[in-house]
Amino acid sequence: MTTTIAVNRALFDEVMVPNYAPASVIPVRGEGSRVWDQQDREYIDFAGGIAVSSLGHCHPALVNALKQQAEKLWHLSNVLTNEPALRLAKKLVDTTFADKVYFANSGAEANEAAFKLARRWALDKFGEQKQQIISFGKSFHGRTFFTVTVGGQASYSDGFGPKPGAVVHAEFNNLDSVKALISDKTCAIVVEPIQGEGGIIPADASFLQGLRDLCDEYHALLVFDEVQTGVGRTGKLFAYMNSGVIPDILTSAKSLGGGFPIGAMLTSSAIASHLKVGTHGSTYGGNPLACAVAEAVLDTINTPEVLAQVLHNEQIFRQCLAELNEQYPVFSEVRGQGMLLGAVLNETYRGRAREFFLAAAEQGVMVLIAGPDVIRFAPSLVITEQDIREGMQRFAAAIKQVVTG
């Protein structure tokens, strides 16, 4: 006999570990850039599941890929390879600097693999003393103990006992702060081309080039964390293509699966050779379902038309935010690129990002925050102009709600 379970927000508090504090709204279906909750109330999605739903909800190409693969093969383990994984890897290699791909299930796992590879490469080539990793304050690289330690937000890594060693943090966009830390003991510099959780802060092109030069000088690897910026989010397939600076290792996730969990680490053959058989692995990494969906994502996004639409949508967002800010002056600037934008609250409203986030939900639009001072937008790359403008009308109502109290 099947028991009927009342599914509501109270059930979360009853049965789930309390590390999240989700909203009272429970979405039950989505289409394009709109979702509907249990009461059939509609929301316009400017959040994209935190830069994940790169093609919105239930995109036909992704649904079709999942259905077709679901009737063929779900799982094998990496004792065997599979066709979707090989096709996806080939397409990633053909469209980037990389020669080799490692698949995981998340951005954190892709970064974990990247950091382990950097350490193993340095150990093999230079010895045990070359193990230091330089990262940056306010950076975010995942929630495993290694990746959260490399991340530059102590509030996420404190309180779990001794942290992995030889990890130091410089100041983002400050090359001198890196020069003060780097030495022959440095094995890698890890950087986001645009800091996401840290506040949607783009790296200066000269800063990234400076990191490349320092890595070359000190025989260290340059690792680009493109978990949030990759797969079309900035109007290029990957953000490194905007700067002309080529990393040694690149990580991807989020938009790569369009909502299906997958992560990838890309690198050169020479560097990849240091992860010999048995040195790293993943039970589910590269499974056929995930790779089939990601292949459909990549095929859909990596076209001149879609990548151009990303930049066109950025201009509509910026125009709407500028008009909105004339009516209600709450933002000091809008940072970011493509469909990864951050509206920075001015002095008057500093620290109140969550109020705007909650008011937006009440008005029927889903946004994000990136720290206490930034409203973050990371919608579908193919969101329609109609949805952008209607969503911005709802967001204007939310701002009015906060401003007028």
Phi and psi in degrees as a GROMACS rama.xvg file:
@    title "Ramachandran Plot"
@    xaxis  label "Phi"
@    yaxis  label "Psi"
@TYPE xy
-83.1252  130.888  THR-2
-89.9775  131.845  THR-3
-81.3073  125.038  THR-4
-107.398  129.135  ILE-5
-77.2139  109.909  ALA-6
-96.8376  108.536  VAL-7
-148.823  178.22  ASN-8
-63.211  -32.3238  ARG-9
-62.6329  -30.777  ALA-10
-64.0252  -31.891  LEU-11
-57.5761  -50.2806  PHE-12
-63.0427  -26.1147  ASP-13
-79.085  -39.3178  GLU-14
-119.104  -11.2235  VAL-15
-104.989  145.86  MET-16
-58.9212  136.366  VAL-17
-84.5708  35.6868  PRO-18
-82.2871  -9.10945  ASN-19
-117.009  158.306  TYR-20
-131.756  71.4726  ALA-21
-67.4468  158.186  PRO-22
-66.3353  166.46  ALA-23
-71.6101  -23.9116  SER-24
-69.4281  133.85  VAL-25
-119.826  101.253  ILE-26
-65.3059  144.486  PRO-27
-122.373  -18.3699  VAL-28
-157.336  158.617  ARG-29
-147.527  155.322  GLY-30
-151.339  124.434  GLU-31
60.9553  -125.988  GLY-32
-104.552  25.6707  SER-33
-127.557  143.532  ARG-34
-130.945  159.311  VAL-35
-128.933  140.401  TRP-36
-94.0117  -172.508  ASP-37
-61.5551  -26.8286  GLN-38
-92.7768  9.59566  GLN-39
65.7339  26.2095  ASP-40
-83.386  137.503  ARG-41
-95.6811  141.733  GLU-42
-129.558  144.279  TYR-43
-93.6602  131.746  ILE-44
-98.3748  101.512  ASP-45
-97.3996  3.6167  PHE-46
-98.5565  -34.1995  ALA-47
60.1271  32.223  GLY-48
61.2678  34.6832  GLY-49
63.9662  62.0832  ILE-50
65.2744  27.0278  ALA-51
-101.357  -47.3407  VAL-52
-78.1295  72.1335  SER-53
-65.2688  -23.5242  SER-54
-119.639  24.7334  LEU-55
75.9577  -160.246  GLY-56
-99.4064  133.04  HIS-57
55.4821  43.1116  CYS-58
-60.6939  131.747  HIS-59
-55.093  -38.104  PRO-60
-65.5701  -35.9299  ALA-61
-76.3574  -41.4005  LEU-62
-60.4707  -42.9819  VAL-63
-64.9121  -43.4619  ASN-64
-62.3243  -41.8684  ALA-65
-66.2494  -45.461  LEU-66
-61.7842  -45.2801  LYS-67
-62.8857  -44.6598  GLN-68
-71.4896  -32.9116  GLN-69
-62.3609  -23.9576  ALA-70
-92.8029  0.479394  GLU-71
-110.651  -61.0191  LYS-72
-161.847  127.582  LEU-73
-98.2503  -46.4047  TRP-74
-150.426  144.339  HIS-75
-132.249  -29.0893  LEU-76
79.5025  169.641  SER-77
-90.5319  15.1624  ASN-78
-68.3472  -24.3521  VAL-79
-128.535  155.834  LEU-80
-99.9771  178.385  THR-81
-146.866  160.038  ASN-82
-64.3884  -47.3939  GLU-83
-58.886  -39.2143  PRO-84
-63.7707  -42.0784  ALA-85
-68.3063  -40.7466  LEU-86
-64.3908  -44.7047  ARG-87
-64.0944  -43.8324  LEU-88
-60.7152  -43.2417  ALA-89
-60.4611  -42.1766  LYS-90
-68.9232  -36.0728  LYS-91
-67.9116  -40.7567  LEU-92
-65.6213  -42.8072  VAL-93
-68.2001  -22.5049  ASP-94
-108.413  5.19878  THR-95
-135.579  -176.007  THR-96
-71.2902  -15.9539  PHE-97
-80.1616  158.269  ALA-98
-109.153  -26.0973  ASP-99
-135.654  152.333  LYS-100
-132.548  139.732  VAL-101
-119.954  130.246  TYR-102
-101.826  138.977  PHE-103
-131.876  -164.431  ALA-104
-111.459  -3.70254  ASN-105
-163.702  169.616  SER-106
-65.6358  -40.2143  GLY-107
-59.9533  -43.0634  ALA-108
-68.1318  -36.347  GLU-109
-64.3647  -41.0395  ALA-110
-69.6424  -39.3429  ASN-111
-56.1668  -44.8481  GLU-112
-63.5761  -41.4427  ALA-113
-63.2936  -43.0478  ALA-114
-71.389  -38.4637  PHE-115
-64.98  -40.4306  LYS-116
-62.6919  -43.9644  LEU-117
-60.2604  -42.8315  ALA-118
-65.0732  -43.7451  ARG-119
-67.2415  -40.5656  ARG-120
-58.2618  -46.7542  TRP-121
-67.1111  -40.2402  ALA-122
-61.3448  -47.1651  LEU-123
-64.0891  -39.5227  ASP-124
-90.4294  -32.0563  LYS-125
-127.852  -15.1128  PHE-126
107.113  172.18  GLY-127
-63.6537  -26.079  GLU-128
-70.6754  -18.1142  GLN-129
-94.1582  84.8565  LYS-130
-138.437  -3.46509  GLN-131
-70.337  135.398  GLN-132
-112.786  127.156  ILE-133
-101.832  124.338  ILE-134
-123.534  -162.315  SER-135
-136.208  147.283  PHE-136
-57.6777  143.351  GLY-137
71.8929  3.6375  LYS-138
-76.5791  162.61  SER-139
-141.87  127.843  PHE-140
-132.081  9.98992  HIS-141
127.517  -179.764  GLY-142
-117.254  3.37588  ARG-143
-67.2343  162.4  THR-144
-64.558  -35.5117  PHE-145
-68.8869  -50.1705  PHE-146
-69.1531  -33.5403  THR-147
-72.8764  -24.7329  VAL-148
-75.4333  -39.8027  THR-149
-66.1861  -34.6592  VAL-150
-59.935  148.529  GLY-151
-97.844  37.3485  GLY-152
-130.925  97.6917  GLN-153
-59.8754  -26.9203  ALA-154
-62.3387  -23.0794  SER-155
-86.9897  -25.4624  TYR-156
-106.575  -16.6317  SER-157
-72.4669  152.166  ASP-158
91.5631  12.1338  GLY-159
-123.354  19.1479  PHE-160
90.4792  -168.912  GLY-161
-59.6672  134.827  PRO-162
-91.3078  156.345  LYS-163
-53.337  140.04  PRO-164
-89.1028  179.904  GLY-165
59.5115  36.2993  ALA-166
-121.272  124.152  VAL-167
-128.481  160.728  VAL-168
-126.072  126.169  HIS-169
-98.2587  -176.927  ALA-170
-97.0091  127.477  GLU-171
-60.1135  137.544  PHE-172
65.6301  17.6679  ASN-173
-124.756  96.6866  ASN-174
-66.9016  -32.8145  LEU-175
-61.9548  -34.2917  ASP-176
-67.4304  -29.4002  SER-177
-74.0333  -42.4721  VAL-178
-59.8754  -30.7749  LYS-179
-72.0747  -19.0563  ALA-180
-107.182  -30.0534  LEU-181
-72.659  145.574  ILE-182
-157.24  -175.788  SER-183
-66.9413  -10.9658  ASP-184
-86.7118  -6.25792  LYS-185
-79.2917  127.785  THR-186
-102.151  -23.2824  CYS-187
-159.857  149.78  ALA-188
-114.708  129.11  ILE-189
-114.216  126.741  VAL-190
-147.431  145.545  VAL-191
-92.3875  129.299  GLU-192
-59.1352  -31.6366  PRO-193
-133.983  118.944  ILE-194
-65.8312  123.175  GLN-195
-87.5897  -72.8763  GLY-196
-62.3372  -24.2009  GLU-197
-75.9989  -6.36465  GLY-198
128.802  18.7834  GLY-199
54.9451  65.8897  ILE-200
-114.081  109.545  ILE-201
-71.4206  142.197  PRO-202
-76.7411  137.115  ALA-203
-66.0797  142.287  ASP-204
-58.9938  -38.2451  ALA-205
-66.9829  -32.7643  SER-206
-66.2775  -46.6598  PHE-207
-64.0455  -39.4754  LEU-208
-65.4261  -37.718  GLN-209
-63.2269  -38.9989  GLY-210
-64.8218  -41.1517  LEU-211
-59.6896  -44.6212  ARG-212
-65.1626  -40.5466  ASP-213
-66.2751  -41.2277  LEU-214
-61.6208  -42.1511  CYS-215
-62.924  -41.1284  ASP-216
-66.6701  -39.2539  GLU-217
-101.913  11.5428  TYR-218
53.7567  51.382  HIS-219
-119.083  161.473  ALA-220
-94.8975  140.81  LEU-221
-99.0576  118.412  LEU-222
-109.819  121.659  VAL-223
-99.3879  118.78  PHE-224
-86.2689  102.484  ASP-225
-110.131  30.7534  GLU-226
-59.5794  -41.0494  VAL-227
-95.3531  -27.0146  GLN-228
-94.4997  -11.5431  THR-229
-84.3366  172.877  GLY-230
58.6142  54.738  VAL-231
89.7383  -8.22864  GLY-232
-59.7711  -31.1816  ARG-233
-101.538  6.18401  THR-234
95.6274  -8.27761  GLY-235
-116.173  162.354  LYS-236
-58.9786  -43.4176  LEU-237
-132.95  150.775  PHE-238
-67.1398  -26.2805  ALA-239
-59.251  -24.6232  TYR-240
-70.6554  -17.8125  MET-241
-75.1824  -29.8136  ASN-242
-98.371  -20.4767  SER-243
79.0014  1.69943  GLY-244
-92.4545  122.995  VAL-245
-100.633  121.889  ILE-246
-78.9719  170.345  PRO-247
-87.5322  -33.3612  ASP-248
-135.445  139.793  ILE-249
-131.825  138.954  LEU-250
-115.349  146.009  THR-251
-140.056  152.594  SER-252
-167.929  -134.257  ALA-253
36.1484  -99.8178  LYS-254
-59.8769  -22.286  SER-255
-59.5737  -36.0009  LEU-256
-98.6651  -6.26925  GLY-257
58.6573  18.7841  GLY-258
124.329  -18.0566  GLY-259
-91.9454  130.295  PHE-260
-62.8272  122.021  PRO-261
-161.374  147.17  ILE-262
-135.86  159.426  GLY-263
-145.916  143.433  ALA-264
-117.137  127.705  MET-265
-115.281  139.431  LEU-266
-160.597  -177.026  THR-267
-85.7793  163.662  SER-268
-62.009  -41.2056  SER-269
-62.786  -42.803  ALA-270
-74.1978  -42.6815  ILE-271
-58.7405  -28.5255  ALA-272
-62.4607  -16.0616  SER-273
-82.3324  -11.9803  HIS-274
-93.2782  78.2288  LEU-275
-71.9694  168.21  LYS-276
-51.8131  125.718  VAL-277
93.7616  -9.28827  GLY-278
-80.3458  -20.4962  THR-279
-158.669  157.301  HIS-280
-172.719  176.802  GLY-281
-157.333  128.214  SER-282
-59.8961  -47.5465  THR-283
-96.6499  -13.4239  TYR-284
-56.9477  128.734  GLY-285
77.4724  22.2433  GLY-286
-68.3546  152.672  ASN-287
-59.0589  -38.2164  PRO-288
-62.5121  -50.9693  LEU-289
-61.7757  -44.0581  ALA-290
-70.117  -33.1911  CYS-291
-65.6219  -42.6849  ALA-292
-66.3672  -45.835  VAL-293
-62.4771  -34.8012  ALA-294
-62.9185  -40.5535  GLU-295
-66.0673  -37.9542  ALA-296
-60.5042  -50.7501  VAL-297
-62.3431  -43.89  LEU-298
-61.3643  -36.6039  ASP-299
-76.622  -41.7683  THR-300
-80.1958  -39.3067  ILE-301
-79.8544  61.0616  ASN-302
-130.371  151.244  THR-303
-57.384  -33.7526  PRO-304
-68.1555  -47.42  GLU-305
-69.6353  -42.5406  VAL-306
-64.0071  -35.8104  LEU-307
-67.944  -36.5624  ALA-308
-63.7738  -34.8288  GLN-309
-57.7263  -46.5969  VAL-310
-71.4435  -33.9666  LEU-311
-64.799  -43.696  HIS-312
-63.1101  -35.3451  ASN-313
-58.5628  -43.457  GLU-314
-65.7019  -36.0885  GLN-315
-66.0803  -44.5022  ILE-316
-58.3013  -47.5778  PHE-317
-64.272  -40.0547  ARG-318
-62.296  -47.5031  GLN-319
-63.0801  -41.5527  CYS-320
-66.8597  -36.2012  LEU-321
-65.7769  -43.777  ALA-322
-64.5454  -40.9558  GLU-323
-63.9724  -39.167  LEU-324
-71.2495  -24.1826  ASN-325
-68.4453  -36.4576  GLU-326
-77.5169  -43.3937  GLN-327
-129.368  93.5993  TYR-328
-71.7426  91.2702  PRO-329
-118.984  -15.4695  VAL-330
-109.543  142.761  PHE-331
-92.4232  -29.1556  SER-332
-166.007  164.286  GLU-333
-119.35  119.322  VAL-334
-108.083  164.774  ARG-335
109.603  -167.193  GLY-336
-154.291  144.721  GLN-337
60.6359  -132.313  GLY-338
-99.7445  39.8254  MET-339
-136.636  90.1293  LEU-340
-122.606  147.325  LEU-341
-129.379  120.069  GLY-342
-92.9113  115.667  ALA-343
-90.0209  124.912  VAL-344
-69.6803  140.029  LEU-345
-78.2582  -179.673  ASN-346
-54.7994  -38.1901  GLU-347
-63.1351  -34.4583  THR-348
-113.966  12.0496  TYR-349
-56.3806  137.614  ARG-350
85.5964  1.5666  GLY-351
-112.719  22.1795  ARG-352
-56.5836  -38.9902  ALA-353
-64.4091  -31.5146  ARG-354
-63.224  -42.1637  GLU-355
-67.7271  -38.7042  PHE-356
-59.7831  -46.3595  PHE-357
-69.7039  -40.1733  LEU-358
-64.556  -36.6353  ALA-359
-61.2902  -43.6404  ALA-360
-61.6925  -40.1945  ALA-361
-61.7074  -31.4755  GLU-362
-91.3555  2.53465  GLN-363
89.354  28.7683  GLY-364
-138.874  134.643  VAL-365
-98.7521  119.375  MET-366
-122.822  -177.257  VAL-367
-128.062  170.112  LEU-368
-121.032  158.049  ILE-369
-133.693  79.8367  ALA-370
87.2946  -179.275  GLY-371
-76.0653  -8.9775  PRO-372
-119.829  2.34898  ASP-373
-131.672  128.342  VAL-374
-91.2468  125.006  ILE-375
-107.143  137.939  ARG-376
-120.134  122.922  PHE-377
-142.792  59.953  ALA-378
-79.1511  -176.095  PRO-379
-54.0777  140.406  SER-380
-67.1196  -23.1553  LEU-381
-110.638  24.3799  VAL-382
-57.3626  140.511  ILE-383
-79.6667  156.366  THR-384
-60.798  -37.0428  GLU-385
-60.0977  -44.1888  GLN-386
-67.9076  -36.8851  ASP-387
-61.3784  -49.339  ILE-388
-69.6296  -38.234  ARG-389
-68.4597  -40.1013  GLU-390
-62.0537  -38.2165  GLY-391
-68.833  -32.5795  MET-392
-62.6661  -41.8698  GLN-393
-66.702  -38.6112  ARG-394
-66.6224  -35.4179  PHE-395
-61.1896  -40.7988  ALA-396
-63.2921  -35.6207  ALA-397
-66.8742  -43.0194  ALA-398
-63.6556  -42.8315  ILE-399
-59.2256  -40.0978  LYS-400
-60.1801  -42.4799  GLN-401
-74.1109  -43.4856  VAL-402
-65.3566  -42.2617  VAL-403
-88.4489  -6.60097  THR-404
